[in-house]
Amino acid sequence: MKVLPSEPYIEQVPRWPAEGKHILAHYDRDTIIVYQAYRASIGKYAIENAAFGGDFSYSRMSWIKPNFLWMMFRSGWATKQEQELILALRLRRQFFDALLARAVNSNWEAADQITHDEWKVAVANSDVRVQWDPDHDPHGKPLPRRAIQLGLRGAALDAFGRRELLDVIDMTAFVAEQRSHVRQAQLSRLKIPVERIYIPHDASIARHLKLD
């Protein structure tokens, strides 16, 4: 069974920033892990084929999350309907950075220095959406730190789902084990994949995303 290197949650927390916009992720020199949650039919197809197909829809936007605990919040630790199977998906950092570089904010902000109409045109023409949400602790409490997720559609989703997956790892059993520690309020026993602040190769991408 494939696994990701993990460490106790309580040992990782002090290394993470308490607030601001940051990409927390499990990565190495060349690759990065993102997470998704699916019903069994979609997840098992991806595991068996190292690509998405079968019941997976390429006509809808699909969201990827590099932050494990944000995925746990979103999926209820793999208990929400049609989010019972958790996948860790390994991508080349080069591909991930390319997605970041062309991502358009899900919501218009005056600080973006473009008009609302210009933003609407950019959203309509973009195949990558970026959204910042409050990060969450293991119990689902929102934190001041922001967590990133990317919405993919069109050409970006096609590349992601059919050609760019280097590895598909079934995290469901690991998640179930860790969920029991959370429910029993035993955070000292909770482990999660090792995550660090991710810095894109190109500094212009960090400026584009307004990373702290």
Backbone as CSV, one residue per row, in Angstrom:
resi,resn,N_x,N_y,N_z,CA_x,CA_y,CA_z,C_x,C_y,C_z
1,MET,0.842,-1.194,0.000,0.000,0.000,0.000,0.885,1.254,0.000
2,LYS,0.602,2.153,-0.922,1.349,3.398,-0.986,0.962,4.304,0.180
3,VAL,1.941,4.973,0.734,1.679,5.914,1.820,2.513,7.165,1.598
4,LEU,2.092,8.253,2.216,2.876,9.482,2.210,3.586,9.618,3.546
5,PRO,4.814,10.124,3.558,5.480,10.382,4.842,4.623,11.290,5.704
6,SER,4.458,10.911,6.966,3.614,11.691,7.871,4.362,11.977,9.162
7,GLU,3.859,12.970,9.877,4.406,13.348,11.174,3.248,13.720,12.091
8,PRO,3.462,13.680,13.407,2.399,14.109,14.322,1.949,15.541,14.027
9,TYR,0.656,15.742,14.079,0.080,17.063,13.844,0.660,18.092,14.804
10,ILE,0.766,17.729,16.079,1.210,18.701,17.084,2.666,19.123,16.881
11,GLU,3.446,18.329,16.158,4.824,18.711,15.868,4.913,19.626,14.652
12,GLN,3.929,19.534,13.761,3.959,20.353,12.552,3.385,21.754,12.778
13,VAL,2.383,21.856,13.621,1.696,23.133,13.822,2.653,24.285,14.121
14,PRO,3.639,24.119,15.014,4.527,25.253,15.312,5.330,25.741,14.111
15,ARG,5.462,24.924,13.076,6.241,25.321,11.901,5.400,26.081,10.878
16,TRP,4.098,26.090,11.060,3.215,26.724,10.089,2.896,28.155,10.497
17,PRO,2.707,29.048,9.533,2.292,30.420,9.871,0.887,30.424,10.459
18,ALA,0.642,31.329,11.378,-0.657,31.383,12.046,-1.714,32.083,11.200
19,GLU,-1.287,32.960,10.274,-2.251,33.714,9.471,-1.628,34.042,8.129
20,GLY,-2.441,34.649,7.268,-1.963,35.045,5.948,-2.280,34.026,4.873
21,LYS,-1.952,34.386,3.627,-2.169,33.512,2.473,-0.905,32.693,2.228
22,HIS,-1.020,31.396,2.429,0.116,30.497,2.237,-0.371,29.214,1.576
23,ILE,0.509,28.606,0.791,0.226,27.285,0.236,0.950,26.271,1.114
24,LEU,0.196,25.543,1.926,0.757,24.443,2.703,0.586,23.170,1.896
25,ALA,1.682,22.419,1.719,1.602,21.254,0.849,2.682,20.236,1.182
26,HIS,2.445,19.013,0.738,3.437,17.951,0.803,4.126,17.915,-0.565
27,TYR,5.413,18.186,-0.599,6.104,18.278,-1.887,7.576,17.920,-1.737
28,ASP,8.213,17.659,-2.880,9.659,17.462,-2.926,10.224,18.347,-4.020
29,ARG,11.415,18.060,-4.470,12.066,18.953,-5.437,11.276,19.088,-6.733
30,ASP,10.659,18.005,-7.177,10.032,18.003,-8.500,8.527,17.825,-8.499
31,THR,7.948,17.339,-7.394,6.521,17.012,-7.405,5.796,17.589,-6.204
32,ILE,4.483,17.627,-6.303,3.630,18.125,-5.228,2.374,17.260,-5.170
33,ILE,1.825,17.120,-3.962,0.605,16.344,-3.754,-0.595,17.287,-3.620
34,VAL,-1.676,16.952,-4.319,-2.954,17.628,-4.120,-3.989,16.561,-3.780
35,TYR,-5.093,16.989,-3.179,-6.106,16.038,-2.704,-7.455,16.292,-3.350
36,GLN,-8.191,15.186,-3.499,-9.587,15.257,-3.902,-10.357,14.146,-3.192
37,ALA,-11.668,14.321,-3.066,-12.535,13.323,-2.445,-13.647,12.964,-3.421
38,TYR,-13.924,11.662,-3.535,-14.907,11.185,-4.508,-15.725,10.033,-3.955
39,ARG,-16.806,9.722,-4.661,-17.502,8.472,-4.388,-16.641,7.322,-4.923
40,ALA,-16.942,6.122,-4.464,-16.068,4.979,-4.728,-15.848,4.713,-6.213
41,SER,-16.894,4.831,-7.027,-16.752,4.471,-8.445,-15.722,5.347,-9.150
42,ILE,-15.716,6.647,-8.852,-14.755,7.556,-9.479,-13.362,7.338,-8.908
43,GLY,-13.273,7.229,-7.583,-11.971,7.058,-6.961,-11.284,5.772,-7.362
44,LYS,-12.010,4.675,-7.393,-11.410,3.389,-7.737,-10.941,3.369,-9.192
45,TYR,-11.699,4.001,-10.080,-11.257,4.085,-11.475,-9.920,4.807,-11.560
46,ALA,-9.802,5.928,-10.840,-8.559,6.698,-10.878,-7.394,5.898,-10.314
47,ILE,-7.623,5.163,-9.242,-6.568,4.346,-8.642,-6.105,3.264,-9.605
48,GLU,-7.046,2.623,-10.273,-6.721,1.505,-11.162,-6.113,1.956,-12.484
49,ASN,-6.437,3.175,-12.935,-6.010,3.624,-14.253,-5.022,4.783,-14.233
50,ALA,-4.729,5.333,-13.055,-3.847,6.499,-12.923,-4.333,7.644,-13.814
51,ALA,-5.636,7.752,-13.938,-6.280,8.808,-14.723,-7.748,8.819,-14.326
52,PHE,-8.435,9.919,-14.655,-9.860,10.011,-14.348,-10.685,9.654,-15.574
53,GLY,-11.722,8.892,-15.333,-12.619,8.467,-16.404,-13.841,7.820,-15.786
54,GLY,-14.530,7.000,-16.566,-15.728,6.355,-16.041,-16.790,7.373,-15.693
55,ASP,-17.181,7.435,-14.422,-18.236,8.352,-13.969,-17.746,9.789,-13.790
56,PHE,-16.457,10.020,-13.954,-15.916,11.365,-13.776,-16.387,12.273,-14.906
57,SER,-16.790,13.506,-14.555,-17.286,14.447,-15.556,-16.217,15.480,-15.913
58,TYR,-15.874,15.552,-17.189,-14.946,16.569,-17.669,-15.665,17.849,-18.081
59,SER,-16.976,17.882,-17.934,-17.743,19.074,-18.308,-17.991,20.000,-17.121
60,ARG,-17.589,19.565,-15.918,-17.767,20.372,-14.718,-16.410,20.814,-14.185
61,MET,-16.418,21.850,-13.336,-15.182,22.281,-12.681,-14.843,21.309,-11.563
62,SER,-13.560,20.968,-11.466,-13.087,20.053,-10.439,-12.040,20.771,-9.595
63,TRP,-12.142,20.670,-8.267,-11.287,21.437,-7.366,-10.208,20.557,-6.754
64,ILE,-8.987,21.061,-6.739,-7.873,20.359,-6.112,-7.372,21.187,-4.933
65,LYS,-6.911,20.482,-3.901,-6.503,21.143,-2.656,-5.160,20.570,-2.208
66,PRO,-4.126,21.386,-2.061,-2.838,20.877,-1.586,-2.751,20.722,-0.074
67,ASN,-3.734,21.234,0.647,-3.725,21.247,2.106,-4.570,20.088,2.636
68,PHE,-3.939,19.138,3.339,-4.624,17.930,3.809,-5.778,18.250,4.760
69,LEU,-5.542,19.106,5.747,-6.596,19.376,6.727,-7.773,20.134,6.118
70,TRP,-7.516,20.958,5.087,-8.646,21.615,4.422,-9.495,20.572,3.712
71,MET,-8.831,19.569,3.115,-9.575,18.482,2.474,-10.372,17.694,3.500
72,MET,-9.787,17.509,4.692,-10.518,16.797,5.745,-11.739,17.590,6.208
73,PHE,-11.591,18.907,6.319,-12.738,19.743,6.670,-13.815,19.639,5.608
74,ARG,-13.417,19.751,4.350,-14.389,19.749,3.251,-15.126,18.416,3.140
75,SER,-14.436,17.324,3.405,-15.033,15.998,3.252,-15.578,15.423,4.553
76,GLY,-15.440,16.171,5.655,-15.847,15.633,6.942,-15.042,14.401,7.319
77,TRP,-13.743,14.465,7.034,-12.870,13.305,7.271,-13.422,12.067,6.547
78,ALA,-13.801,12.274,5.290,-14.263,11.192,4.403,-15.578,10.580,4.864
79,THR,-16.446,11.391,5.468,-17.755,10.887,5.893,-18.912,11.502,5.114
80,LYS,-18.674,12.575,4.363,-19.762,13.200,3.616,-20.112,12.366,2.385
81,GLN,-21.364,12.468,1.991,-21.844,11.692,0.851,-21.062,12.029,-0.413
82,GLU,-20.638,10.987,-1.118,-19.869,11.075,-2.360,-18.490,11.707,-2.161
83,GLN,-18.019,11.725,-0.905,-16.658,12.151,-0.609,-15.985,11.133,0.320
84,GLU,-16.373,9.882,0.173,-15.920,8.843,1.091,-14.544,8.287,0.748
85,LEU,-14.057,8.561,-0.447,-12.754,8.035,-0.869,-11.811,9.218,-1.110
86,ILE,-10.715,9.254,-0.368,-9.772,10.366,-0.439,-8.569,9.967,-1.277
87,LEU,-8.255,10.782,-2.272,-7.119,10.532,-3.152,-6.038,11.587,-2.940
88,ALA,-4.803,11.115,-2.880,-3.640,11.997,-2.959,-3.094,11.860,-4.371
89,LEU,-2.960,12.967,-5.055,-2.602,12.974,-6.477,-1.273,13.709,-6.652
90,ARG,-0.301,12.992,-7.198,1.028,13.587,-7.371,1.146,14.229,-8.750
91,LEU,1.558,15.497,-8.749,1.738,16.264,-9.976,3.159,16.784,-10.052
92,ARG,3.613,17.072,-11.255,4.876,17.784,-11.402,4.691,19.213,-10.913
93,ARG,5.677,19.707,-10.198,5.596,21.098,-9.740,5.502,22.053,-10.917
94,GLN,6.139,21.709,-12.022,6.082,22.563,-13.206,4.637,22.731,-13.675
95,PHE,3.872,21.644,-13.675,2.466,21.713,-14.081,1.647,22.486,-13.054
96,PHE,1.869,22.206,-11.766,1.138,22.905,-10.713,1.401,24.399,-10.764
97,ASP,2.666,24.787,-10.950,2.993,26.211,-11.027,2.346,26.864,-12.239
98,ALA,2.243,26.118,-13.346,1.589,26.661,-14.542,0.109,26.928,-14.253
99,LEU,-0.525,26.059,-13.470,-1.919,26.291,-13.076,-2.027,27.542,-12.216
100,LEU,-1.111,27.679,-11.253,-1.129,28.858,-10.384,-0.965,30.141,-11.192
101,ALA,-0.083,30.098,-12.187,0.250,31.295,-12.957,-0.945,31.825,-13.731
102,ARG,-1.842,30.941,-14.169,-2.967,31.408,-14.983,-4.297,31.372,-14.229
103,ALA,-4.232,31.194,-12.913,-5.452,31.153,-12.116,-6.065,32.542,-11.961
104,VAL,-7.375,32.607,-12.041,-8.139,33.845,-11.856,-8.946,33.717,-10.569
105,ASN,-8.973,34.771,-9.776,-9.701,34.741,-8.512,-11.179,34.424,-8.708
106,SER,-11.718,33.609,-7.801,-13.144,33.281,-7.852,-14.011,34.487,-7.561
107,ASN,-13.480,35.413,-6.759,-14.237,36.599,-6.380,-13.468,37.859,-6.756
108,TRP,-14.208,38.852,-7.225,-13.571,40.116,-7.593,-13.221,40.912,-6.355
109,GLU,-12.041,41.509,-6.374,-11.595,42.386,-5.292,-11.076,43.675,-5.912
110,ALA,-11.441,44.782,-5.338,-10.991,46.072,-5.866,-9.471,46.168,-5.858
111,ALA,-8.837,45.466,-4.917,-7.377,45.513,-4.823,-6.696,44.814,-5.982
112,ASP,-7.451,44.061,-6.777,-6.860,43.376,-7.921,-6.484,44.343,-9.044
113,GLN,-6.912,45.581,-8.936,-6.580,46.635,-9.893,-7.129,46.362,-11.295
114,ILE,-8.239,45.635,-11.359,-8.978,45.498,-12.611,-10.446,45.775,-12.292
115,THR,-11.186,46.222,-13.276,-12.596,46.513,-13.048,-13.375,45.208,-12.903
116,HIS,-14.590,45.341,-12.378,-15.434,44.163,-12.219,-15.741,43.531,-13.567
117,ASP,-15.957,44.357,-14.588,-16.231,43.827,-15.924,-15.014,43.101,-16.487
118,GLU,-13.817,43.652,-16.255,-12.597,42.981,-16.713,-12.419,41.637,-16.008
119,TRP,-12.754,41.612,-14.721,-12.661,40.360,-13.975,-13.644,39.324,-14.528
120,LYS,-14.852,39.717,-14.846,-15.832,38.779,-15.379,-15.364,38.184,-16.707
121,VAL,-14.734,38.998,-17.537,-14.193,38.494,-18.801,-13.066,37.500,-18.529
122,ALA,-12.198,37.841,-17.568,-11.079,36.957,-17.237,-11.587,35.615,-16.713
123,VAL,-12.611,35.648,-15.861,-13.183,34.411,-15.331,-13.778,33.566,-16.458
124,ALA,-14.484,34.213,-17.353,-15.122,33.482,-18.452,-14.105,32.818,-19.364
125,ASN,-12.929,33.441,-19.512,-11.922,32.929,-20.440,-10.896,32.014,-19.779
126,SER,-10.909,31.929,-18.465,-9.898,31.151,-17.753,-10.348,29.713,-17.528
127,ASP,-9.390,28.778,-17.566,-9.700,27.391,-17.235,-9.165,27.009,-15.854
128,VAL,-8.673,28.013,-15.095,-8.202,27.764,-13.732,-8.735,28.862,-12.819
129,ARG,-9.383,28.483,-11.746,-9.930,29.406,-10.770,-9.178,29.227,-9.452
130,VAL,-8.872,30.302,-8.764,-8.238,30.205,-7.452,-9.182,30.755,-6.389
131,GLN,-9.249,30.041,-5.271,-10.114,30.472,-4.171,-9.369,30.307,-2.854
132,TRP,-9.440,31.335,-2.021,-8.831,31.307,-0.692,-9.933,31.204,0.346
133,ASP,-9.821,30.213,1.218,-10.804,29.995,2.275,-10.081,29.928,3.615
134,PRO,-10.799,30.127,4.718,-10.164,29.918,6.017,-9.654,28.481,6.130
135,ASP,-8.417,28.327,6.559,-7.928,26.999,6.884,-8.671,26.534,8.140
136,HIS,-8.581,25.236,8.454,-9.303,24.701,9.607,-8.414,23.756,10.407
137,ASP,-8.664,23.709,11.699,-7.932,22.758,12.525,-8.595,21.381,12.387
138,PRO,-8.044,20.337,13.014,-8.604,18.995,12.821,-10.063,18.853,13.219
139,HIS,-10.537,19.685,14.141,-11.933,19.612,14.569,-12.856,20.470,13.706
140,GLY,-12.302,21.137,12.694,-13.118,21.945,11.801,-13.257,23.391,12.209
141,LYS,-12.492,23.828,13.197,-12.546,25.228,13.620,-11.799,26.098,12.608
142,PRO,-12.420,27.181,12.105,-11.732,28.059,11.145,-10.565,28.786,11.796
143,LEU,-9.519,29.004,10.998,-8.297,29.652,11.470,-8.061,30.947,10.701
144,PRO,-7.247,31.856,11.238,-6.919,33.089,10.508,-6.143,32.822,9.219
145,ARG,-5.385,31.739,9.183,-4.610,31.409,7.974,-5.554,31.016,6.835
146,ARG,-5.192,31.406,5.613,-6.003,31.076,4.448,-5.441,29.851,3.731
147,ALA,-6.331,29.038,3.185,-5.951,27.835,2.439,-6.395,27.984,0.990
148,ILE,-5.573,27.502,0.085,-5.844,27.659,-1.338,-6.495,26.405,-1.914
149,GLN,-7.386,26.624,-2.878,-7.854,25.531,-3.721,-7.969,26.051,-5.140
150,LEU,-7.760,25.162,-6.093,-7.794,25.521,-7.505,-8.918,24.769,-8.203
151,GLY,-9.738,25.507,-8.941,-10.789,24.908,-9.742,-10.317,24.758,-11.182
152,LEU,-10.435,23.557,-11.727,-9.965,23.269,-13.086,-11.143,22.920,-13.985
153,ARG,-11.077,23.425,-15.196,-12.062,23.059,-16.198,-11.389,23.095,-17.569
154,GLY,-12.119,22.669,-18.585,-11.620,22.759,-19.955,-10.264,22.090,-20.143
155,ALA,-9.353,22.805,-20.804,-8.037,22.251,-21.126,-7.238,21.897,-19.883
156,ALA,-7.363,22.714,-18.831,-6.616,22.438,-17.598,-7.090,21.138,-16.961
157,LEU,-8.399,20.926,-16.910,-8.938,19.705,-16.317,-8.596,18.488,-17.164
158,ASP,-8.651,18.646,-18.481,-8.318,17.538,-19.373,-6.861,17.108,-19.176
159,ALA,-5.965,18.084,-19.090,-4.552,17.764,-18.878,-4.350,17.102,-17.522
160,PHE,-4.976,17.658,-16.492,-4.856,17.117,-15.140,-5.355,15.676,-15.079
161,GLY,-6.549,15.447,-15.574,-7.193,14.148,-15.402,-6.705,13.052,-16.314
162,ARG,-6.178,13.420,-17.488,-5.818,12.399,-18.476,-4.318,12.218,-18.679
163,ARG,-3.525,13.272,-18.398,-2.109,13.177,-18.776,-1.116,13.514,-17.668
164,GLU,-1.499,14.297,-16.697,-0.509,14.853,-15.775,-0.382,14.123,-14.430
165,LEU,-1.214,13.132,-14.177,-1.132,12.429,-12.906,0.074,11.490,-12.901
166,LEU,0.993,11.726,-11.980,2.157,10.854,-11.844,1.880,9.684,-10.921
167,ASP,0.988,9.886,-9.968,0.671,8.840,-8.997,-0.692,9.139,-8.383
168,VAL,-1.454,8.092,-8.114,-2.750,8.204,-7.459,-2.718,7.310,-6.226
169,ILE,-2.830,7.905,-5.062,-2.683,7.182,-3.800,-4.006,7.199,-3.041
170,ASP,-4.482,6.031,-2.671,-5.713,5.911,-1.892,-5.386,6.188,-0.428
171,MET,-5.883,7.317,0.091,-5.617,7.738,1.467,-6.750,7.373,2.421
172,THR,-7.761,6.649,1.943,-8.982,6.459,2.714,-8.744,5.736,4.037
173,ALA,-7.958,4.674,4.022,-7.696,3.927,5.258,-6.922,4.786,6.253
174,PHE,-5.936,5.528,5.750,-5.172,6.427,6.606,-6.089,7.474,7.230
175,VAL,-6.974,8.032,6.424,-7.903,9.060,6.916,-8.816,8.480,7.996
176,ALA,-9.312,7.272,7.789,-10.200,6.653,8.780,-9.482,6.468,10.112
177,GLU,-8.218,6.039,10.049,-7.446,5.856,11.281,-7.255,7.177,12.019
178,GLN,-6.912,8.223,11.265,-6.684,9.524,11.895,-7.988,10.146,12.369
179,ARG,-9.069,9.880,11.661,-10.384,10.400,12.073,-10.751,9.892,13.463
180,SER,-10.393,8.656,13.754,-10.713,8.114,15.078,-9.979,8.873,16.174
181,HIS,-8.751,9.303,15.912,-8.015,10.080,16.919,-8.675,11.437,17.147
182,VAL,-9.143,12.040,16.053,-9.804,13.343,16.173,-11.097,13.208,16.973
183,ARG,-11.881,12.197,16.673,-13.168,12.029,17.354,-13.002,11.687,18.831
184,GLN,-11.868,11.077,19.153,-11.598,10.737,20.543,-10.787,11.826,21.253
185,ALA,-10.649,12.974,20.570,-9.910,14.112,21.129,-8.493,13.712,21.547
186,GLN,-7.859,12.897,20.704,-6.493,12.455,20.969,-5.555,13.043,19.908
187,LEU,-5.461,14.366,19.885,-4.647,15.014,18.869,-3.168,14.674,19.010
188,SER,-2.747,14.227,20.177,-1.348,13.812,20.337,-1.025,12.584,19.501
189,ARG,-2.040,11.837,19.092,-1.841,10.644,18.270,-2.112,10.908,16.788
190,LEU,-2.648,12.064,16.487,-3.000,12.399,15.106,-1.756,12.624,14.254
191,LYS,-1.705,11.967,13.107,-0.645,12.191,12.132,-1.259,12.671,10.830
192,ILE,-0.533,13.533,10.149,-0.953,13.971,8.825,0.279,14.007,7.920
193,PRO,0.100,13.991,6.599,1.257,14.087,5.705,2.097,15.326,6.023
194,VAL,3.391,15.196,5.889,4.294,16.304,6.189,4.016,17.457,5.228
195,GLU,3.722,18.625,5.782,3.428,19.793,4.953,4.318,20.968,5.333
196,ARG,4.752,21.683,4.304,5.575,22.874,4.474,5.008,23.974,3.583
197,ILE,5.443,25.183,3.833,5.052,26.282,2.952,5.645,26.045,1.579
198,TYR,4.793,26.090,0.578,5.223,25.878,-0.809,5.503,27.212,-1.477
199,ILE,6.670,27.320,-2.082,7.059,28.528,-2.802,7.165,28.200,-4.290
200,PRO,6.371,28.815,-5.151,6.489,28.565,-6.595,7.883,28.904,-7.095
201,HIS,8.304,28.215,-8.154,9.636,28.447,-8.720,9.803,29.892,-9.192
202,ASP,8.758,30.445,-9.776,8.808,31.793,-10.346,8.206,32.788,-9.346
203,ALA,8.983,33.777,-8.968,8.521,34.766,-7.980,7.303,35.538,-8.475
204,SER,7.142,35.649,-9.780,5.978,36.370,-10.302,4.683,35.667,-9.961
205,ILE,4.722,34.340,-9.790,3.520,33.610,-9.421,3.100,33.949,-8.004
206,ALA,4.072,34.059,-7.109,3.781,34.453,-5.734,3.147,35.836,-5.687
207,ARG,3.657,36.762,-6.536,3.063,38.093,-6.585,1.655,38.044,-7.172
208,HIS,1.479,37.219,-8.192,0.163,37.072,-8.815,-0.876,36.582,-7.796
209,LEU,-0.490,35.658,-6.929,-1.395,35.101,-5.944,-1.465,35.917,-4.656
210,LYS,-0.561,36.909,-4.548,-0.452,37.741,-3.351,-0.176,36.903,-2.108
211,LEU,0.786,35.982,-2.253,1.180,35.154,-1.129,1.893,35.989,-0.079
212,ASP,1.690,35.638,1.177,2.363,36.333,2.273,3.715,35.698,2.553
